[in-house]
Amino acid sequence: MAALLVVACDAQAPPCVSVLATERLANSTAYECHINPSTSEYIELDTRTGKRLRDLYGYDFKRSPDGKRVAHVGGYPHFAPPFAKSNYLQFDETSVYPTDREVRNEGKKWFEIHDFRHDLTWSPDSRHVALTDCLYDWTSTADANDNLGEESNRHCVVAIVALNGSTRTIPLAGTAEIALKWLGAHRLSVSSRVVTVP
């Protein structure tokens, strides 16, 4: 009888039907579950008790090298107009970047909407996350709740975000995709360019 209980715990069913990814950890298993094209759910379960250790919403979930945190882009409503889809970075449930999630607007124009690339990357010491953030303005040409409008002033930066939320940004020339790779705890390769992180 005891053997059957152990087998049942080890063969724990995933917490959702549509599993996008699974990560086995020392005492837990994490699942990324599909909700809609704009949002997924990251559920971490204790393998012994089945208790939920994490339940996060968003996408691009990345566990820190030390295993203590999960960085991810926060979720937003599917089919929302661009100003409501401005991205924000979270460490577990805490929003850390940008510091002000409200998108400023004047009439039908919204300013500095954040559009993250899918390249969140932790530093080897688990103290910083680097990402590419392309910001743009958007002017509605219809009802504010519609997706009809025009984008302008797109420009991109590399944002290096510390655990306490302090951020350093490095402007990029153009909006082309780049590669981010940590070369150590304080050195980040941005395509062919290397920057030093204090």
CYANA upper distance limits for C-alpha pairs under 8 A (distance plus 0.5 A):
  1 MET  CA      5 LEU  CA      7.17
  2 ALA  CA      6 VAL  CA      6.96
  3 ALA  CA      7 VAL  CA      6.77
  4 LEU  CA      8 ALA  CA      6.67
  5 LEU  CA      9 CYS  CA      6.84
  6 VAL  CA     10 ASP  CA      6.69
  7 VAL  CA     11 ALA  CA      6.54
  8 ALA  CA     12 GLN  CA      6.74
  9 CYS  CA     47 THR  CA      7.29
  9 CYS  CA     48 ARG  CA      6.97
  9 CYS  CA     49 THR  CA      8.33
  9 CYS  CA     50 GLY  CA      8.33
 10 ASP  CA     47 THR  CA      7.40
 10 ASP  CA     48 ARG  CA      8.37
 12 GLN  CA     47 THR  CA      8.01
 12 GLN  CA     50 GLY  CA      8.31
 14 PRO  CA     19 VAL  CA      8.09
 14 PRO  CA     31 TYR  CA      7.66
 15 PRO  CA     31 TYR  CA      8.14
 15 PRO  CA     43 ILE  CA      7.98
 16 CYS  CA     33 CYS  CA      6.68
 17 VAL  CA     33 CYS  CA      8.15
 18 SER  CA     33 CYS  CA      6.18
 18 SER  CA     34 HIS  CA      6.09
 19 VAL  CA     31 TYR  CA      7.05
 19 VAL  CA     32 GLU  CA      6.33
 19 VAL  CA     33 CYS  CA      5.12
 19 VAL  CA     34 HIS  CA      6.88
 20 LEU  CA     31 TYR  CA      7.97
 20 LEU  CA     32 GLU  CA      5.86
 20 LEU  CA     33 CYS  CA      6.14
 20 LEU  CA     34 HIS  CA      6.83
 21 ALA  CA     31 TYR  CA      6.30
 21 ALA  CA     32 GLU  CA      5.60
 21 ALA  CA     33 CYS  CA      7.93
 22 THR  CA     29 THR  CA      7.60
 22 THR  CA     30 ALA  CA      6.19
 22 THR  CA     31 TYR  CA      5.13
 22 THR  CA     32 GLU  CA      6.96
 23 GLU  CA     29 THR  CA      6.18
 23 GLU  CA     30 ALA  CA      5.49
 23 GLU  CA     31 TYR  CA      6.98
 24 ARG  CA     28 SER  CA      6.95
 24 ARG  CA     29 THR  CA      5.10
 24 ARG  CA     30 ALA  CA      6.99
 25 LEU  CA     29 THR  CA      6.14
 25 LEU  CA     30 ALA  CA      8.13
 27 ASN  CA     46 ASP  CA      6.54
 27 ASN  CA     47 THR  CA      6.25
 27 ASN  CA     48 ARG  CA      7.81
 28 SER  CA     44 GLU  CA      7.06
 28 SER  CA     45 LEU  CA      5.89
 28 SER  CA     46 ASP  CA      4.83
 28 SER  CA     47 THR  CA      5.27
 28 SER  CA     48 ARG  CA      8.34
 29 THR  CA     44 GLU  CA      6.08
 29 THR  CA     45 LEU  CA      5.95
 29 THR  CA     46 ASP  CA      7.19
 29 THR  CA     47 THR  CA      6.95
 30 ALA  CA     42 TYR  CA      7.36
 30 ALA  CA     43 ILE  CA      6.04
 30 ALA  CA     44 GLU  CA      4.52
 30 ALA  CA     45 LEU  CA      6.79
 31 TYR  CA     41 GLU  CA      8.49
 31 TYR  CA     42 TYR  CA      6.18
 31 TYR  CA     43 ILE  CA      5.75
 31 TYR  CA     44 GLU  CA      6.77
 32 GLU  CA     40 SER  CA      7.08
 32 GLU  CA     41 GLU  CA      6.16
 32 GLU  CA     42 TYR  CA      5.04
 32 GLU  CA     43 ILE  CA      6.99
 33 CYS  CA     40 SER  CA      6.01
 33 CYS  CA     41 GLU  CA      5.53
 33 CYS  CA     42 TYR  CA      6.79
 33 CYS  CA     43 ILE  CA      8.15
 34 HIS  CA     39 THR  CA      7.60
 34 HIS  CA     40 SER  CA      5.21
 34 HIS  CA     41 GLU  CA      7.06
 35 ILE  CA     39 THR  CA      6.23
 35 ILE  CA     40 SER  CA      5.49
 35 ILE  CA     41 GLU  CA      7.30
 36 ASN  CA     40 SER  CA      7.19
 36 ASN  CA     78 HIS  CA      7.60
 37 PRO  CA     78 HIS  CA      7.66
 38 SER  CA     58 GLY  CA      8.01
 38 SER  CA     59 TYR  CA      8.20
 38 SER  CA     75 GLY  CA      7.32
 38 SER  CA     76 TYR  CA      7.14
 38 SER  CA     77 PRO  CA      7.56
 38 SER  CA     78 HIS  CA      5.91
 39 THR  CA     57 TYR  CA      7.05
 39 THR  CA     58 GLY  CA      5.27
 39 THR  CA     59 TYR  CA      6.37
 39 THR  CA     75 GLY  CA      5.74
 39 THR  CA     76 TYR  CA      7.29
 39 THR  CA     77 PRO  CA      8.40
 39 THR  CA     78 HIS  CA      8.09
 40 SER  CA     57 TYR  CA      6.31
 40 SER  CA     58 GLY  CA      5.76
 40 SER  CA     59 TYR  CA      6.01
 40 SER  CA     75 GLY  CA      8.13
 41 GLU  CA     55 ASP  CA      7.34
 41 GLU  CA     56 LEU  CA      6.05
 41 GLU  CA     57 TYR  CA      5.09
 41 GLU  CA     58 GLY  CA      6.87
 41 GLU  CA     59 TYR  CA      8.01
 42 TYR  CA     54 ARG  CA      7.66
 42 TYR  CA     55 ASP  CA      6.11
 42 TYR  CA     56 LEU  CA      5.45
 42 TYR  CA     57 TYR  CA      6.83
 42 TYR  CA     58 GLY  CA      8.48
 42 TYR  CA     61 PHE  CA      7.89
 43 ILE  CA     52 ARG  CA      7.40
 43 ILE  CA     53 LEU  CA      8.02
 43 ILE  CA     54 ARG  CA      5.92
 43 ILE  CA     55 ASP  CA      5.15
 43 ILE  CA     56 LEU  CA      7.08
 44 GLU  CA     52 ARG  CA      6.30
 44 GLU  CA     53 LEU  CA      5.82
 44 GLU  CA     54 ARG  CA      5.40
 44 GLU  CA     55 ASP  CA      7.19
 45 LEU  CA     50 GLY  CA      5.94
 45 LEU  CA     51 LYS  CA      6.00
 45 LEU  CA     52 ARG  CA      5.10
 45 LEU  CA     53 LEU  CA      6.10
 45 LEU  CA     54 ARG  CA      7.78
 46 ASP  CA     50 GLY  CA      5.48
 46 ASP  CA     51 LYS  CA      5.81
 46 ASP  CA     52 ARG  CA      6.99
 46 ASP  CA     53 LEU  CA      7.07
 54 ARG  CA     92 ASP  CA      8.41
 56 LEU  CA     92 ASP  CA      7.28
 56 LEU  CA     93 GLU  CA      7.30
 57 TYR  CA     74 GLY  CA      6.76
 57 TYR  CA     75 GLY  CA      6.10
 58 GLY  CA     72 HIS  CA      7.08
 58 GLY  CA     73 VAL  CA      5.89
 58 GLY  CA     74 GLY  CA      4.80
 58 GLY  CA     75 GLY  CA      4.22
 58 GLY  CA     76 TYR  CA      7.84
 59 TYR  CA     72 HIS  CA      6.40
 59 TYR  CA     73 VAL  CA      5.88
 59 TYR  CA     74 GLY  CA      7.26
 59 TYR  CA     75 GLY  CA      7.34
 60 ASP  CA     71 ALA  CA      8.45
 60 ASP  CA     72 HIS  CA      5.79
 60 ASP  CA     73 VAL  CA      6.59
 60 ASP  CA    118 HIS  CA      7.08
 60 ASP  CA    120 LEU  CA      7.73
 61 PHE  CA     70 VAL  CA      6.86
 61 PHE  CA     71 ALA  CA      6.34
 61 PHE  CA     72 HIS  CA      5.01
 61 PHE  CA     73 VAL  CA      7.80
 62 LYS  CA     70 VAL  CA      5.91
 62 LYS  CA     71 ALA  CA      5.70
 62 LYS  CA     72 HIS  CA      6.76
 62 LYS  CA    120 LEU  CA      7.65
 62 LYS  CA    121 THR  CA      7.94
 62 LYS  CA    122 TRP  CA      8.32
 63 ARG  CA     67 GLY  CA      6.44
 63 ARG  CA     68 LYS  CA      8.01
 63 ARG  CA     69 ARG  CA      6.29
 63 ARG  CA     70 VAL  CA      4.76
 63 ARG  CA     71 ALA  CA      6.76
 64 SER  CA     68 LYS  CA      6.82
 64 SER  CA     69 ARG  CA      5.96
 64 SER  CA     70 VAL  CA      6.52
 64 SER  CA     71 ALA  CA      7.76
 64 SER  CA    122 TRP  CA      6.56
 64 SER  CA    126 SER  CA      5.96
 65 PRO  CA    122 TRP  CA      7.70
 65 PRO  CA    123 SER  CA      8.44
 65 PRO  CA    124 PRO  CA      6.79
 65 PRO  CA    125 ASP  CA      7.60
 65 PRO  CA    126 SER  CA      6.25
 66 ASP  CA    125 ASP  CA      7.99
 66 ASP  CA    126 SER  CA      6.71
 69 ARG  CA     91 PHE  CA      6.78
 69 ARG  CA     92 ASP  CA      6.59
 70 VAL  CA     91 PHE  CA      6.14
 70 VAL  CA     92 ASP  CA      5.71
 71 ALA  CA     89 LEU  CA      7.55
 71 ALA  CA     90 GLN  CA      6.15
 71 ALA  CA     91 PHE  CA      5.03
 71 ALA  CA     92 ASP  CA      6.68
 71 ALA  CA    120 LEU  CA      8.22
 71 ALA  CA    129 VAL  CA      8.28
 72 HIS  CA     89 LEU  CA      6.36
 72 HIS  CA     90 GLN  CA      5.95
 72 HIS  CA     91 PHE  CA      7.16
 72 HIS  CA     92 ASP  CA      7.96
 72 HIS  CA    120 LEU  CA      8.13
 73 VAL  CA     87 ASN  CA      6.98
 73 VAL  CA     88 TYR  CA      6.15
 73 VAL  CA     89 LEU  CA      5.27
 73 VAL  CA     90 GLN  CA      6.61
 74 GLY  CA     87 ASN  CA      7.19
 74 GLY  CA     88 TYR  CA      6.13
 74 GLY  CA     89 LEU  CA      6.61
 74 GLY  CA     90 GLN  CA      6.74
 74 GLY  CA     95 SER  CA      8.45
 75 GLY  CA     87 ASN  CA      8.48
 76 TYR  CA     80 ALA  CA      8.14
 76 TYR  CA     84 ALA  CA      7.67
 76 TYR  CA     85 LYS  CA      6.35
 77 PRO  CA     84 ALA  CA      8.13
 77 PRO  CA     85 LYS  CA      7.86
 80 ALA  CA     84 ALA  CA      6.37
 80 ALA  CA     85 LYS  CA      6.91
 80 ALA  CA    145 ASN  CA      7.97
 80 ALA  CA    146 ASP  CA      8.32
 80 ALA  CA    147 ASN  CA      7.84
 81 PRO  CA     85 LYS  CA      7.19
 81 PRO  CA    144 ALA  CA      8.16
 81 PRO  CA    145 ASN  CA      6.43
 81 PRO  CA    146 ASP  CA      6.28
 81 PRO  CA    147 ASN  CA      5.24
 82 PRO  CA     86 SER  CA      7.39
 82 PRO  CA    113 ILE  CA      8.16
 82 PRO  CA    138 TRP  CA      7.85
 82 PRO  CA    147 ASN  CA      7.18
 83 PHE  CA    103 VAL  CA      7.11
 83 PHE  CA    110 TRP  CA      6.92
 83 PHE  CA    113 ILE  CA      6.72
 83 PHE  CA    138 TRP  CA      7.84
 85 LYS  CA    113 ILE  CA      8.34
 86 SER  CA    101 ARG  CA      8.28
 86 SER  CA    103 VAL  CA      7.96
 86 SER  CA    113 ILE  CA      5.52
 86 SER  CA    114 HIS  CA      5.22
 86 SER  CA    115 ASP  CA      6.75
 87 ASN  CA    113 ILE  CA      8.11
 87 ASN  CA    114 HIS  CA      5.60
 87 ASN  CA    115 ASP  CA      6.19
 87 ASN  CA    116 PHE  CA      6.79
 88 TYR  CA     95 SER  CA      7.35
 88 TYR  CA     96 VAL  CA      8.07
 88 TYR  CA     97 TYR  CA      6.14
 88 TYR  CA     98 PRO  CA      6.55
 88 TYR  CA    101 ARG  CA      7.44
 88 TYR  CA    114 HIS  CA      7.87
 89 LEU  CA     95 SER  CA      6.33
 89 LEU  CA     96 VAL  CA      6.32
 89 LEU  CA     97 TYR  CA      5.58
 89 LEU  CA     98 PRO  CA      7.66
 90 GLN  CA     94 THR  CA      5.69
 90 GLN  CA     95 SER  CA      4.75
 90 GLN  CA     96 VAL  CA      6.09
 90 GLN  CA     97 TYR  CA      7.69
 91 PHE  CA     95 SER  CA      7.05
 91 PHE  CA     96 VAL  CA      7.47
 91 PHE  CA    163 LEU  CA      8.30
 95 SER  CA     99 THR  CA      8.22
 96 VAL  CA    161 VAL  CA      8.25
 96 VAL  CA    163 LEU  CA      8.47
 96 VAL  CA    164 ASN  CA      7.96
 96 VAL  CA    165 GLY  CA      5.24
 97 TYR  CA    101 ARG  CA      8.39
 97 TYR  CA    161 VAL  CA      7.72
 97 TYR  CA    165 GLY  CA      6.95
 97 TYR  CA    167 THR  CA      8.19
 99 THR  CA    165 GLY  CA      8.11
103 VAL  CA    110 TRP  CA      7.00
103 VAL  CA    111 PHE  CA      6.83
103 VAL  CA    112 GLU  CA      7.22
103 VAL  CA    113 ILE  CA      6.89
104 ARG  CA    110 TRP  CA      6.24
104 ARG  CA    111 PHE  CA      6.01
104 ARG  CA    112 GLU  CA      7.99
105 ASN  CA    109 LYS  CA      5.95
105 ASN  CA    110 TRP  CA      4.66
105 ASN  CA    111 PHE  CA      6.47
106 GLU  CA    110 TRP  CA      7.10
108 LYS  CA    139 THR  CA      6.08
108 LYS  CA    140 SER  CA      5.78
108 LYS  CA    141 THR  CA      8.25
108 LYS  CA    144 ALA  CA      7.36
109 LYS  CA    137 ASP  CA      7.65
109 LYS  CA    138 TRP  CA      6.20
109 LYS  CA    139 THR  CA      4.72
109 LYS  CA    140 SER  CA      6.87
110 TRP  CA    137 ASP  CA      6.09
110 TRP  CA    138 TRP  CA      5.76
110 TRP  CA    139 THR  CA      6.82
111 PHE  CA    136 TYR  CA      7.19
111 PHE  CA    137 ASP  CA      4.94
111 PHE  CA    138 TRP  CA      7.15
112 GLU  CA    135 LEU  CA      5.72
112 GLU  CA    136 TYR  CA      5.60
112 GLU  CA    137 ASP  CA      5.92
113 ILE  CA    135 LEU  CA      5.77
113 ILE  CA    136 TYR  CA      5.76
113 ILE  CA    137 ASP  CA      6.62
113 ILE  CA    138 TRP  CA      8.25
114 HIS  CA    133 ASP  CA      6.81
114 HIS  CA    134 CYS  CA      6.49
114 HIS  CA    135 LEU  CA      5.20
114 HIS  CA    136 TYR  CA      7.42
115 ASP  CA    133 ASP  CA      6.21
115 ASP  CA    134 CYS  CA      5.54
115 ASP  CA    135 LEU  CA      6.44
115 ASP  CA    136 TYR  CA      8.37
116 PHE  CA    131 LEU  CA      7.68
116 PHE  CA    132 THR  CA      6.32
116 PHE  CA    133 ASP  CA      4.99
116 PHE  CA    134 CYS  CA      6.61
117 ARG  CA    131 LEU  CA      7.58
117 ARG  CA    132 THR  CA      5.98
117 ARG  CA    133 ASP  CA      6.87
117 ARG  CA    134 CYS  CA      8.10
118 HIS  CA    131 LEU  CA      8.37
118 HIS  CA    132 THR  CA      8.44
119 ASP  CA    130 ALA  CA      8.36
119 ASP  CA    131 LEU  CA      6.13
119 ASP  CA    132 THR  CA      7.29
119 ASP  CA    179 ALA  CA      8.38
119 ASP  CA    180 LEU  CA      7.69
120 LEU  CA    129 VAL  CA      6.97
120 LEU  CA    130 ALA  CA      6.33
120 LEU  CA    131 LEU  CA      5.34
120 LEU  CA    132 THR  CA      8.30
121 THR  CA    129 VAL  CA      5.93
121 THR  CA    130 ALA  CA      5.86
121 THR  CA    131 LEU  CA      7.11
121 THR  CA    180 LEU  CA      7.89
121 THR  CA    181 LYS  CA      7.94
121 THR  CA    182 TRP  CA      8.36
122 TRP  CA    126 SER  CA      6.45
122 TRP  CA    127 ARG  CA      8.01
122 TRP  CA    128 HIS  CA      6.35
122 TRP  CA    129 VAL  CA      5.00
122 TRP  CA    130 ALA  CA      7.04
122 TRP  CA    182 TRP  CA      8.26
123 SER  CA    127 ARG  CA      6.80
123 SER  CA    128 HIS  CA      5.86
123 SER  CA    129 VAL  CA      6.67
123 SER  CA    130 ALA  CA      8.21
123 SER  CA    182 TRP  CA      6.38
123 SER  CA    184 GLY  CA      7.52
123 SER  CA    185 ALA  CA      6.02
123 SER  CA    186 HIS  CA      8.19
124 PRO  CA    182 TRP  CA      7.75
124 PRO  CA    184 GLY  CA      6.78
124 PRO  CA    185 ALA  CA      5.93
125 ASP  CA    185 ALA  CA      6.03
127 ARG  CA    162 ALA  CA      6.32
127 ARG  CA    163 LEU  CA      6.23
128 HIS  CA    160 ILE  CA      6.93
128 HIS  CA    161 VAL  CA      5.88
128 HIS  CA    162 ALA  CA      4.92
128 HIS  CA    163 LEU  CA      6.70
129 VAL  CA    160 ILE  CA      6.21
129 VAL  CA    161 VAL  CA      5.74
129 VAL  CA    162 ALA  CA      7.10
130 ALA  CA    158 VAL  CA      7.33
130 ALA  CA    159 ALA  CA      6.15
130 ALA  CA    160 ILE  CA      4.91
130 ALA  CA    161 VAL  CA      6.81
130 ALA  CA    180 LEU  CA      7.94
131 LEU  CA    158 VAL  CA      6.18
131 LEU  CA    159 ALA  CA      5.94
131 LEU  CA    160 ILE  CA      7.19
131 LEU  CA    180 LEU  CA      8.01
132 THR  CA    156 CYS  CA      7.42
132 THR  CA    157 VAL  CA      6.37
132 THR  CA    158 VAL  CA      5.07
132 THR  CA    159 ALA  CA      6.70
133 ASP  CA    156 CYS  CA      6.06
133 ASP  CA    157 VAL  CA      5.90
133 ASP  CA    158 VAL  CA      6.62
133 ASP  CA    159 ALA  CA      7.14
134 CYS  CA    154 ARG  CA      7.05
134 CYS  CA    155 HIS  CA      6.00
134 CYS  CA    156 CYS  CA      4.47
134 CYS  CA    157 VAL  CA      6.82
134 CYS  CA    175 THR  CA      7.80
135 LEU  CA    153 ASN  CA      8.32
135 LEU  CA    154 ARG  CA      6.01
135 LEU  CA    155 HIS  CA      6.01
135 LEU  CA    156 CYS  CA      6.55
136 TYR  CA    151 GLU  CA      7.19
136 TYR  CA    152 SER  CA      6.46
136 TYR  CA    153 ASN  CA      5.81
136 TYR  CA    154 ARG  CA      4.71
136 TYR  CA    155 HIS  CA      7.04
137 ASP  CA    151 GLU  CA      6.23
137 ASP  CA    152 SER  CA      5.67
137 ASP  CA    153 ASN  CA      6.41
137 ASP  CA    154 ARG  CA      7.51
138 TRP  CA    149 GLY  CA      7.20
138 TRP  CA    150 GLU  CA      6.09
138 TRP  CA    151 GLU  CA      4.97
138 TRP  CA    152 SER  CA      6.66
139 THR  CA    149 GLY  CA      5.85
139 THR  CA    150 GLU  CA      5.78
139 THR  CA    151 GLU  CA      7.03
140 SER  CA    144 ALA  CA      6.60
140 SER  CA    146 ASP  CA      8.37
140 SER  CA    147 ASN  CA      8.15
140 SER  CA    148 LEU  CA      6.51
140 SER  CA    149 GLY  CA      4.64
140 SER  CA    150 GLU  CA      7.08
141 THR  CA    148 LEU  CA      6.24
141 THR  CA    149 GLY  CA      5.12
141 THR  CA    150 GLU  CA      7.77
142 ALA  CA    146 ASP  CA      7.08
142 ALA  CA    148 LEU  CA      6.46
142 ALA  CA    149 GLY  CA      7.49
143 ASP  CA    148 LEU  CA      8.48
154 ARG  CA    175 THR  CA      8.16
155 HIS  CA    172 LEU  CA      8.07
155 HIS  CA    174 GLY  CA      7.31
155 HIS  CA    175 THR  CA      6.91
156 CYS  CA    171 PRO  CA      6.76
156 CYS  CA    172 LEU  CA      6.02
156 CYS  CA    173 ALA  CA      8.06
156 CYS  CA    174 GLY  CA      7.53
156 CYS  CA    175 THR  CA      6.38
157 VAL  CA    169 THR  CA      6.49
157 VAL  CA    170 ILE  CA      5.75
157 VAL  CA    171 PRO  CA      4.82
157 VAL  CA    172 LEU  CA      5.68
158 VAL  CA    169 THR  CA      5.97
158 VAL  CA    170 ILE  CA      5.59
158 VAL  CA    171 PRO  CA      7.02
158 VAL  CA    172 LEU  CA      7.57
159 ALA  CA    167 THR  CA      7.02
159 ALA  CA    168 ARG  CA      6.32
159 ALA  CA    169 THR  CA      4.97
159 ALA  CA    170 ILE  CA      7.10
160 ILE  CA    167 THR  CA      6.02
160 ILE  CA    168 ARG  CA      5.71
160 ILE  CA    169 THR  CA      6.76
161 VAL  CA    165 GLY  CA      6.29
161 VAL  CA    166 SER  CA      6.38
161 VAL  CA    167 THR  CA      5.01
161 VAL  CA    168 ARG  CA      7.19
162 ALA  CA    166 SER  CA      5.89
162 ALA  CA    167 THR  CA      6.80
178 ILE  CA    190 VAL  CA      7.32
178 ILE  CA    191 SER  CA      6.05
179 ALA  CA    189 SER  CA      8.19
179 ALA  CA    190 VAL  CA      6.41
179 ALA  CA    191 SER  CA      5.42
180 LEU  CA    188 LEU  CA      7.42
180 LEU  CA    189 SER  CA      6.18
180 LEU  CA    190 VAL  CA      5.45
180 LEU  CA    191 SER  CA      6.85
181 LYS  CA    188 LEU  CA      6.24
181 LYS  CA    189 SER  CA      5.57
181 LYS  CA    190 VAL  CA      7.33
182 TRP  CA    186 HIS  CA      8.35
182 TRP  CA    187 ARG  CA      6.43
182 TRP  CA    188 LEU  CA      4.87
182 TRP  CA    189 SER  CA      6.52
183 LEU  CA    187 ARG  CA      5.72
183 LEU  CA    188 LEU  CA      6.10
183 LEU  CA    189 SER  CA      7.13
184 GLY  CA    188 LEU  CA      7.76
186 HIS  CA    196 THR  CA      6.28
186 HIS  CA    197 VAL  CA      5.28
186 HIS  CA    198 PRO  CA      7.29
187 ARG  CA    194 VAL  CA      7.17
187 ARG  CA    195 VAL  CA      6.39
187 ARG  CA    196 THR  CA      5.45
187 ARG  CA    197 VAL  CA      6.59
188 LEU  CA    194 VAL  CA      6.12
188 LEU  CA    195 VAL  CA      6.09
188 LEU  CA    196 THR  CA      7.27
188 LEU  CA    197 VAL  CA      8.10
189 SER  CA    193 ARG  CA      6.11
189 SER  CA    194 VAL  CA      4.92
189 SER  CA    195 VAL  CA      7.14
190 VAL  CA    194 VAL  CA      6.46
190 VAL  CA    195 VAL  CA      8.06
